[in-house]
Each structure stands twice: as C-alpha cells, then as structure tokens.
Amino acid sequence: MLGDALVAPRTAGAEKIVFAEPKAALPAAVPAAGEPQDFKVLLVAAKPDAGAKAFRKCAACHAAEKGAKHKVGPALWDVVGRVAGKAEGFNYSAPMAKTGKEWTFETLDAFLKSPKDYAPGNKMTFIGLPDVAERAAAIAYLRTLSDSPKPLP
C-alpha cells in the first residue's frame, strides 16, 4: 500500500496518501531560484553595511577613505559619477583609460560582474562578483563613499 502511494497505483480511483503540503508560491517580489534578479530593485533595497562586508574583497587593492592614497588599484572615494579610467595620480591600463564611460550604478554593475569582460586587457586580476545581490550591496556601499552621494535610480 505504501508503495502504491509513492508510485502511481495501477487501479483507477485509488486514494493517494499526501505526505506534505505543496510549497506556497513565492511572493512576486522575490524571484524564484534561477530567475534573473533586477539589479535596480536589488540596489534600492541593498544595505550598505552588507556592501562594506563585500568590499573586504576589494580592500587589499583599493582604499575607500576620503583623501586616501591609491594602492595597487585607484582609491574609490567618490567613484560613483567619476569617469572610468580617470583618477588623478593613478596610472590606469590602456583598456581602462580608453573606456571613457561614467561610473554609473549600471556601469559599476557590469564592471564588478566581470572586470575582464568590461574592459578586456585591463590589469585588474579580480575575477568579479558573480552574485547580483552582492554586487548591488557593494555598489550601495560605494555610493556612500562621497560627501554628496548620487541619488538611487
């Protein structure tokens, strides 16, 4: 009888034992596993403190404090809104210097996802942050590194 409950019984109309209730559908605001997540929604909801934790991966090469000197990578104070590949006193690789794009929330997202794909041939050895929620948190943190943080989208 238990075997028939687990595997479809061969007799029509036989009652089946229900072992567990079906899982409730996730709310519309939370994408199911495997669904793409909207970066802007995650950015607005992101906690800068979580981004500071994610930034620890960057801190070996980048300074975050106001007035800090460049390290192996450029200092990131007031990076949101700055032109990519341009920071006074830092010698960027040619691919980064040629991008000429502004560091918006979206360009930072694309760069942090995969620095090598964003500017092929750049010197940055960091593989990137593949998780979109972690990137959103890191960018929310970077946004706070300014005397006048840019408004969220």
MARBA-3410 file (N, C-alpha, C, O; in Angstrom, 1 decimal):
153
0.8,-1.2,0.0,0.0,0.0,0.0,0.9,1.3,0.0,0.6,2.2,-0.7 ~ 1.9,1.3,0.8,2.8,2.4,0.8,3.5,2.6,-0.5,3.7,3.7,-1.0 ~ 3.9,1.5,-1.1,4.5,1.6,-2.5,3.5,2.1,-3.5,4.0,2.9,-4.3 ~ 2.3,1.8,-3.4,1.3,2.3,-4.3,1.1,3.8,-4.1,0.8,4.6,-5.0 ~ 1.3,4.3,-2.8,1.1,5.7,-2.5,2.3,6.5,-3.1,2.1,7.7,-3.5
3.5,5.9,-3.1,4.6,6.6,-3.6,4.8,6.6,-5.1,5.2,7.5,-5.8 ~ 4.3,5.5,-5.7,4.3,5.3,-7.1,2.9,5.2,-7.6,2.1,4.6,-6.9 ~ 2.5,5.7,-8.7,1.2,5.8,-9.1,0.6,4.4,-9.1,1.1,3.4,-9.7 ~ -0.6,4.2,-8.4,-1.2,2.9,-8.4,-1.8,2.5,-9.7,-2.1,3.4,-10.5 ~ -1.9,1.2,-9.9,-2.4,0.7,-11.2,-3.9,0.7,-11.3,-4.5,0.4,-12.3
-4.6,0.9,-10.1,-6.0,0.9,-10.1,-6.6,2.3,-10.2,-6.1,3.2,-9.5 ~ -7.6,2.5,-11.0,-8.2,3.8,-11.2,-9.0,4.1,-9.9,-9.6,3.2,-9.3 ~ -8.9,5.4,-9.5,-9.7,5.8,-8.4,-9.1,5.5,-7.0,-9.8,5.8,-6.0 ~ -8.0,4.9,-6.9,-7.4,4.6,-5.6,-7.0,5.9,-5.0,-6.5,6.8,-5.6 ~ -7.2,6.0,-3.7,-6.8,7.2,-2.9,-5.3,7.2,-2.7,-4.7,6.2,-2.4
-4.7,8.4,-2.7,-3.3,8.5,-2.5,-3.0,9.2,-1.2,-3.8,10.0,-0.7 ~ -2.0,8.8,-0.5,-1.6,9.5,0.8,-0.8,10.7,0.5,0.1,10.7,-0.3 ~ -1.2,11.8,1.1,-0.4,13.1,1.0,0.6,13.2,2.1,0.2,13.2,3.3 ~ 1.8,13.2,1.8,2.9,13.2,2.8,3.3,14.7,3.2,3.7,14.9,4.3 ~ 3.1,15.6,2.3,3.5,17.0,2.6,2.6,17.9,1.8,2.2,17.6,0.7
2.4,19.1,2.4,1.6,20.1,1.7,2.5,20.7,0.6,3.7,20.8,0.8 ~ 2.0,21.0,-0.6,2.8,21.7,-1.6,3.3,23.0,-1.1,2.7,23.7,-0.3 ~ 4.5,23.4,-1.5,5.1,24.7,-1.1,4.3,25.8,-1.7,3.8,25.8,-2.8 ~ 4.2,26.8,-0.8,3.4,28.0,-1.3,4.3,28.8,-2.3,5.5,28.7,-2.2 ~ 3.6,29.4,-3.2,4.4,30.2,-4.2,5.1,31.3,-3.5,4.6,31.9,-2.6
6.2,31.7,-4.0,7.0,32.8,-3.5,6.3,34.1,-3.9,5.6,34.2,-4.9 ~ 6.4,35.1,-3.0,5.8,36.4,-3.4,6.4,36.9,-4.7,7.5,36.6,-5.0 ~ 5.7,37.7,-5.4,6.1,38.2,-6.7,7.4,39.0,-6.6,8.2,39.0,-7.6 ~ 7.7,39.6,-5.5,8.9,40.5,-5.3,10.1,39.6,-5.2,11.2,40.2,-5.4 ~ 10.0,38.4,-4.8,11.2,37.5,-4.7,11.3,36.5,-5.8,10.5,35.6,-5.9
12.3,36.7,-6.7,12.4,35.8,-7.8,12.7,34.4,-7.4,13.4,34.2,-6.4 ~ 12.1,33.4,-8.0,12.5,32.0,-7.7,13.9,31.7,-8.1,14.5,32.5,-8.9 ~ 14.5,30.7,-7.6,15.9,30.3,-7.9,16.0,30.2,-9.4,15.2,29.5,-10.0 ~ 17.1,30.7,-9.9,17.4,30.6,-11.3,16.8,31.7,-12.2,17.2,31.9,-13.3 ~ 15.8,32.5,-11.6,15.3,33.6,-12.4,16.2,34.8,-12.2,16.9,35.0,-11.2
16.4,35.6,-13.3,17.2,36.8,-13.2,16.6,37.7,-12.2,15.4,37.9,-12.1 ~ 17.5,38.4,-11.5,17.1,39.4,-10.5,17.3,40.8,-11.0,18.3,41.0,-11.7 ~ 16.4,41.7,-10.8,16.5,43.0,-11.3,17.5,43.8,-10.5,17.3,44.0,-9.3 ~ 18.6,44.2,-11.1,19.7,44.9,-10.4,19.2,46.2,-9.7,19.5,46.4,-8.5 ~ 18.4,47.0,-10.4,17.9,48.3,-9.8,17.1,48.0,-8.5,17.2,48.8,-7.5
16.2,47.0,-8.6,15.4,46.7,-7.4,16.3,46.3,-6.2,16.1,46.7,-5.1 ~ 17.3,45.4,-6.5,18.3,45.0,-5.5,19.1,46.2,-5.0,19.4,46.2,-3.8 ~ 19.5,47.1,-5.9,20.3,48.2,-5.4,19.5,49.1,-4.5,20.1,49.5,-3.4 ~ 18.3,49.4,-4.8,17.5,50.2,-3.9,17.3,49.6,-2.5,17.2,50.3,-1.5 ~ 17.1,48.3,-2.5,16.9,47.5,-1.3,18.2,47.2,-0.5,18.2,46.8,0.6
19.4,47.3,-1.2,20.6,46.9,-0.7,21.0,47.7,0.6,20.7,48.9,0.7 ~ 21.7,47.0,1.5,22.2,47.6,2.7,23.7,47.9,2.6,24.5,47.0,2.3 ~ 24.1,49.2,2.7,25.5,49.5,2.6,26.4,48.7,3.5,27.5,48.4,3.2 ~ 25.9,48.3,4.7,26.7,47.5,5.6,27.1,46.2,5.0,28.2,45.7,5.2 ~ 26.1,45.6,4.3,26.4,44.3,3.6,27.4,44.6,2.5,28.3,43.7,2.2
27.3,45.7,1.9,28.3,46.1,0.8,29.7,46.3,1.4,30.7,46.0,0.7 ~ 29.7,46.9,2.6,31.0,47.1,3.2,31.7,45.7,3.5,32.9,45.6,3.3 ~ 30.9,44.7,3.8,31.4,43.4,4.0,31.9,42.8,2.7,33.0,42.2,2.6 ~ 31.2,43.0,1.6,31.6,42.6,0.3,32.9,43.3,-0.2,33.7,42.7,-0.8 ~ 33.0,44.6,0.2,34.1,45.4,-0.1,35.4,44.9,0.4,36.5,45.2,-0.1
35.4,44.1,1.5,36.6,43.5,2.0,37.4,42.7,1.0,38.6,42.7,1.1 ~ 36.7,42.2,0.0,37.4,41.5,-1.1,38.2,42.5,-1.9,39.1,42.1,-2.6 ~ 37.8,43.7,-1.9,38.5,44.8,-2.7,39.5,45.6,-2.0,40.4,46.2,-2.6 ~ 39.4,45.6,-0.6,40.3,46.4,0.2,41.8,46.2,0.1,42.5,47.1,0.5 ~ 42.2,45.0,-0.3,43.6,44.8,-0.4,44.2,45.6,-1.5,45.4,46.0,-1.4
43.4,46.0,-2.5,43.9,46.8,-3.6,43.4,48.2,-3.7,44.0,49.0,-4.4 ~ 42.2,48.5,-3.1,41.6,49.8,-3.2,41.3,50.4,-1.8,40.9,49.7,-0.9 ~ 41.7,51.6,-1.7,41.4,52.4,-0.5,40.0,53.0,-0.6,39.5,53.3,-1.8 ~ 39.3,53.2,0.5,37.9,53.7,0.4,37.7,55.0,1.1,36.7,55.7,0.9 ~ 38.7,55.4,2.0,38.5,56.6,2.8,38.7,57.9,2.0,39.5,57.9,1.0
38.1,58.9,2.5,38.3,60.2,1.8,39.7,60.7,2.0,40.3,60.6,3.1 ~ 40.3,61.1,0.9,41.7,61.5,0.9,42.8,60.4,0.9,44.0,60.7,1.0 ~ 42.3,59.2,0.9,43.3,58.1,0.9,44.1,58.0,-0.4,43.7,58.5,-1.5 ~ 45.3,57.5,-0.3,46.2,57.4,-1.4,45.8,56.1,-2.2,45.2,55.2,-1.6 ~ 46.2,56.1,-3.4,45.9,54.9,-4.3,46.8,53.8,-3.8,47.9,54.0,-3.2
46.3,52.6,-4.0,47.0,51.4,-3.6,47.4,50.8,-5.0,47.7,51.5,-5.9 ~ 47.3,49.5,-5.1,47.6,48.8,-6.4,46.5,49.2,-7.4,46.8,49.4,-8.6 ~ 45.3,49.4,-6.9,44.2,50.0,-7.6,43.9,51.4,-7.2,44.4,51.8,-6.1 ~ 43.1,52.1,-7.9,42.8,53.5,-7.5,41.9,53.6,-6.2,41.2,52.7,-5.9 ~ 42.1,54.7,-5.5,41.2,54.9,-4.4,39.8,55.1,-4.9,39.6,55.7,-6.0
38.8,54.7,-4.1,37.4,54.7,-4.6,36.5,55.7,-4.0,35.3,55.6,-4.2 ~ 37.1,56.6,-3.2,36.2,57.7,-2.6,35.6,58.4,-3.8,36.3,58.9,-4.7 ~ 34.3,58.7,-3.8,33.6,59.4,-4.8,33.7,58.8,-6.2,33.7,59.5,-7.2 ~ 33.7,57.5,-6.2,33.8,56.8,-7.5,32.5,56.9,-8.3,32.6,57.0,-9.6 ~ 31.4,56.8,-7.7,30.1,56.9,-8.4,30.0,58.3,-9.1,29.9,59.3,-8.3
29.9,58.3,-10.4,29.8,59.6,-11.1,31.1,60.0,-11.7,31.2,60.9,-12.6 ~ 32.2,59.4,-11.3,33.5,59.7,-11.9,33.7,59.0,-13.2,33.0,58.0,-13.5 ~ 34.6,59.5,-14.1,34.8,58.9,-15.4,35.7,57.7,-15.1,36.8,57.8,-14.5 ~ 35.4,56.6,-15.7,36.2,55.3,-15.6,37.5,55.6,-16.2,37.6,56.2,-17.3 ~ 38.5,55.0,-15.6,39.9,55.1,-16.1,40.5,56.5,-15.9,41.5,56.8,-16.5
39.9,57.3,-15.0,40.5,58.6,-14.7,40.4,58.9,-13.2,39.3,59.0,-12.6 ~ 41.6,58.9,-12.6,41.7,59.3,-11.2,43.1,60.0,-11.0,44.1,59.4,-11.3 ~ 43.1,61.2,-10.6,44.3,61.9,-10.5,45.4,61.2,-9.7,45.1,60.7,-8.6 ~ 46.5,61.0,-10.3,47.7,60.3,-9.7,47.7,58.8,-9.8,48.6,58.2,-9.3 ~ 46.7,58.3,-10.6,46.7,56.8,-10.8,46.9,56.5,-12.2,46.3,57.1,-13.1
47.8,55.6,-12.5,48.2,55.2,-13.9,47.4,54.0,-14.3,47.7,52.8,-14.0 ~ 46.3,54.2,-15.0,45.4,53.1,-15.4,46.0,52.4,-16.6,46.8,52.9,-17.3 ~ 45.6,51.1,-16.8,45.9,50.4,-18.0,45.2,51.0,-19.2,44.2,51.7,-19.0 ~ 45.8,50.9,-20.4,45.2,51.5,-21.6,43.8,51.1,-21.8,42.9,52.0,-22.1 ~ 43.4,49.8,-21.6,42.0,49.5,-21.8,41.0,50.2,-20.9,39.9,50.6,-21.3
41.4,50.4,-19.6,40.6,51.1,-18.7,40.6,52.6,-19.0,39.5,53.3,-19.0 ~ 41.7,53.2,-19.4,41.8,54.6,-19.7,40.9,54.9,-20.9,40.4,56.0,-21.0 ~ 40.8,54.0,-21.8,40.1,54.2,-23.1,38.5,54.1,-22.9,37.8,54.5,-23.8 ~ 38.1,53.5,-21.8,36.6,53.3,-21.7,35.9,54.6,-21.8,34.9,54.7,-22.5 ~ 36.3,55.6,-21.1,35.7,56.9,-21.1,34.3,57.0,-20.6,33.6,58.0,-20.7
33.8,55.9,-20.0,32.4,55.9,-19.5,32.3,56.4,-18.1,33.3,56.4,-17.4 ~ 31.2,56.9,-17.7,31.0,57.3,-16.4,30.7,56.1,-15.5,30.0,55.2,-15.9 ~ 31.2,56.1,-14.3,30.8,55.1,-13.3,29.4,55.3,-12.8,29.3,56.0,-11.7 ~ 28.4,54.8,-13.5,27.1,54.9,-13.0,26.8,53.6,-12.2,27.7,52.7,-12.2 ~ 25.6,53.5,-11.7,25.3,52.2,-11.0,25.3,51.1,-11.9,25.8,50.0,-11.6
24.9,51.3,-13.2,24.8,50.2,-14.2,26.2,49.8,-14.7,26.5,48.6,-14.9 ~ 27.1,50.8,-14.9,28.4,50.5,-15.4,29.2,49.8,-14.3,30.0,48.9,-14.6 ~ 29.0,50.3,-13.1,29.7,49.6,-12.0,29.3,48.2,-11.8,30.1,47.3,-11.6 ~ 28.0,47.9,-12.0,27.4,46.6,-12.0,28.1,45.7,-13.1,28.5,44.6,-12.8 ~ 28.1,46.2,-14.3,28.7,45.5,-15.4,30.2,45.2,-15.1,30.7,44.1,-15.4
30.9,46.2,-14.6,32.4,46.0,-14.3,32.6,45.0,-13.2,33.4,44.1,-13.4 ~ 31.9,45.2,-12.1,32.1,44.3,-11.0,31.6,42.8,-11.3,32.1,41.9,-10.6 ~ 30.7,42.7,-12.2,30.3,41.3,-12.6,31.5,40.6,-13.2,31.8,39.4,-12.9 ~ 32.3,41.3,-14.1,33.4,40.7,-14.8,34.3,41.8,-15.3,34.1,42.2,-16.4 ~ 35.3,42.2,-14.5,36.2,43.3,-15.0,36.9,42.9,-16.3,37.1,43.8,-17.1
37.2,41.7,-16.5,37.9,41.3,-17.8,37.0,41.4,-19.0,37.4,41.8,-20.1 ~ 35.7,41.2,-18.8,34.7,41.3,-19.9,34.4,42.8,-20.1,34.2,43.2,-21.3 ~ 34.4,43.6,-19.1,34.1,45.0,-19.2,35.1,45.8,-20.0,34.8,46.5,-20.9 ~ 36.4,45.5,-19.7,37.5,46.2,-20.3,38.6,45.1,-20.6,39.6,45.1,-19.8 ~ 38.4,44.3,-21.7,39.4,43.3,-21.9,40.8,43.8,-22.0,41.1,44.8,-22.7
41.7,43.1,-21.3,43.1,43.5,-21.3,43.5,44.5,-20.1,44.6,44.8,-20.0 ~ 42.5,44.8,-19.2,42.9,45.7,-18.1,43.7,44.9,-17.1,43.8,43.6,-17.2 ~ 44.4,45.6,-16.2,45.3,45.0,-15.3,44.7,44.3,-14.1,45.3,43.6,-13.3 ~ 43.4,44.6,-13.8,42.7,44.1,-12.6,42.6,42.6,-12.7,42.1,42.0,-13.6 ~ 43.2,41.9,-11.7,43.2,40.5,-11.6,41.9,39.9,-10.9,41.7,38.7,-11.0
41.2,40.7,-10.3,40.0,40.3,-9.5,39.0,39.7,-10.5,38.7,40.3,-11.6 ~ 38.4,38.5,-10.2,37.5,37.8,-11.1,36.2,38.5,-11.2,35.5,38.3,-12.2 ~ 35.8,39.2,-10.1,34.5,39.9,-10.1,33.5,39.3,-9.1,33.9,38.4,-8.3 ~ 32.4,39.8,-9.0,31.3,39.4,-8.1,30.2,38.8,-8.9,29.3,39.6,-9.4 ~ 30.1,37.5,-9.0,29.1,36.9,-9.9,27.7,37.1,-9.4,26.7,37.0,-10.1
27.5,37.2,-8.0,26.2,37.3,-7.5,25.6,38.8,-7.5,26.2,39.7,-7.0 ~ 24.5,38.9,-8.2,24.0,40.3,-8.5,23.6,41.0,-7.2,23.7,42.2,-7.1 ~ 23.1,40.3,-6.2,22.7,40.9,-4.9,24.0,41.4,-4.2,24.0,42.5,-3.6 ~ 25.1,40.6,-4.2,26.3,41.1,-3.6,26.9,42.3,-4.3,27.4,43.2,-3.7 ~ 26.8,42.3,-5.7,27.2,43.5,-6.4,26.4,44.7,-6.1,26.9,45.8,-5.9
25.1,44.5,-6.0,24.2,45.7,-5.6,24.6,46.2,-4.2,24.6,47.4,-4.0 ~ 24.9,45.3,-3.3,25.2,45.8,-1.9,26.6,46.5,-2.0,26.8,47.5,-1.3 ~ 27.5,46.0,-2.7,28.9,46.6,-2.9,28.7,48.0,-3.5,29.4,48.9,-3.0 ~ 27.9,48.1,-4.5,27.7,49.4,-5.1,26.9,50.4,-4.2,27.2,51.6,-4.2 ~ 26.0,49.9,-3.4,25.3,50.7,-2.4,26.3,51.2,-1.4,26.2,52.4,-1.0
27.3,50.4,-1.1,28.4,50.9,-0.2,29.2,51.9,-0.9,29.5,53.0,-0.3 ~ 29.6,51.7,-2.1,30.5,52.6,-2.9,29.8,54.0,-3.0,30.4,55.0,-2.9 ~ 28.5,53.9,-3.1,27.7,55.2,-3.2,27.8,56.0,-2.0,27.8,57.2,-2.1 ~ 28.0,55.4,-0.8,28.1,56.1,0.4,29.5,56.8,0.6,29.7,57.7,1.4 ~ 30.4,56.4,-0.2,31.8,56.9,-0.2,31.9,58.3,-0.9,32.5,58.4,-1.9
31.2,59.2,-0.4,31.1,60.5,-1.1,30.5,61.5,-0.1,29.7,61.2,0.8 ~ 30.9,62.8,-0.3,30.3,63.9,0.5,28.9,64.2,0.0,28.0,64.7,0.7 ~ 28.6,63.8,-1.3,27.3,64.0,-1.9,26.9,62.8,-2.7,27.1,62.8,-3.9 ~ 26.4,61.7,-2.0,26.1,60.5,-2.7,25.1,60.7,-3.8,24.1,61.5,-3.7 ~ 25.3,60.1,-5.0,24.3,60.1,-6.1,23.0,59.5,-5.7,23.0,58.6,-4.9
21.9,60.1,-6.2,20.6,59.5,-5.9,20.4,58.1,-6.6,20.9,57.9,-7.6 ~ 19.7,57.3,-5.9,19.5,55.9,-6.4,18.5,56.0,-7.6,17.7,57.0,-7.6 ~ 18.5,55.1,-8.5,17.6,55.1,-9.7,16.2,54.9,-9.2,15.3,54.9,-10.1
END
